Amino acid sequence: MWIDKIALALVIIGALNWGSIGLFSFDIVAWIGGGPAALISRIIYSVVALAGIWCISLLFRDTEVESDRA
């Protein structure tokens, strides 16, 4: 599904942001958005969080594809 790919990409972006915070004490989202409390930063944080919640469903989905073999 296309939404799964978008959510996964956003989660990866969020992970890279957390990595930059942990390794370099640099918050990329806050830098782009004008600070951690700025509206655009809060929107980005919220969208990434929603993507993370969506990706939880990936853990519980049956990904086996049944083939039609005769």
C-alpha positions in Angstrom: 0.0 0.0 0.0 1.2 3.5 -0.8 0.3 4.8 2.7 2.6 2.1 4.3 5.5 3.4 2.2 4.9 7.0 3.1 4.5 6.1 6.8 7.7 4.1 6.7 9.6 6.9 5.0 8.4 9.4 7.6 9.4 7.0 10.4 12.9 6.7 8.9 13.1 10.5 8.7 12.1 10.7 12.3 14.7 8.1 13.3 17.4 10.1 11.4 16.3 13.2 13.3 16.5 11.4 16.6 20.0 10.1 15.6 21.2 13.6 14.9 19.9 14.7 18.3 21.6 11.8 20.1 24.9 12.1 18.3 25.3 15.8 17.6 22.7 17.5 19.8 21.2 18.9 16.6 17.4 18.8 15.9 17.0 19.0 12.2 13.2 19.5 12.4 13.6 22.4 14.8 16.3 23.9 12.6 14.1 23.6 9.5 10.9 24.8 11.3 12.3 27.7 13.3 12.6 26.1 16.7 11.0 23.1 18.5 7.9 25.1 19.6 7.2 26.7 16.1 4.0 25.6 14.5 5.7 24.0 11.4 8.0 22.0 13.7 5.1 20.8 15.8 3.2 19.8 12.6 6.2 17.8 11.4 6.6 16.1 14.8 2.9 15.2 14.8 2.9 13.8 11.3 5.9 11.7 12.1 4.3 10.5 15.3 1.1 9.5 13.3 3.3 7.7 10.8 4.9 5.8 13.7 1.5 4.8 15.0 0.5 3.7 11.6 3.6 1.5 11.3 2.6 -0.3 14.4 0.0 -2.0 12.3 2.7 -3.3 10.0 3.9 -5.6 12.9 0.5 -7.3 13.1 -0.3 -7.7 9.4 -0.1 -11.0 7.6 2.3 -10.4 4.7 2.2 -13.8 3.2 1.1 -13.8 -0.4 -0.9 -16.8 -1.5 -0.1 -17.9 -5.0 -2.7 -19.6 -7.2 -0.8 -22.7 -8.1 -2.7 -25.6 -9.8 
